[in-house]
Amino acid sequence: MQKNSSKQARLNRYIKIAQKTKSWHPIAKNGWIIKFSIFDGTNFLIIFVSQYTGQAIIRYFDNEDNACLFINYILELDAEQEINL
């Protein structure tokens, strides 16, 4: 019985998170594929993948201005080169 209640609790938590999350289709720009998600209106998750190297850069922000600055920073980098952040 304990396992079923534990599974149900995890499922309920997942559903609550999914209901508070907005996500958009990835876009491609300057050799980068960019995926953007917002959780609860204040937390931003951004995933960049280089179309040339396959390198992935994943960053979380709790400030929209900082997220935008980071997006612009990455888009200025050469997607054909490995990035060391």
C-alpha positions, 0 to 999 in steps of 0.5 A: 500500500505504501508504494501506491501512495508514494507513486500517487504522490509523485504523480500528483506533484508531476501534474502540479508542476506540468500545470504551472509550466509553459513551454514553446517549440524549439527555434533555430538561430545562428546555428543554435537550437533554443528551447525555452520554458517558464515555470510558475511565471518566474523561473526560466529554463533555457536549453541551447544545442549547437547544430554543428557540434551537438554541445548542449548548454542548459541554464536556469534563471529566476530573472527574465532580464538575465535570461534575455542577456544570456540568450543574446550572449550565446547567440553571438558565439560561434555555434561551430566551436566548442564553448567553455563556460 
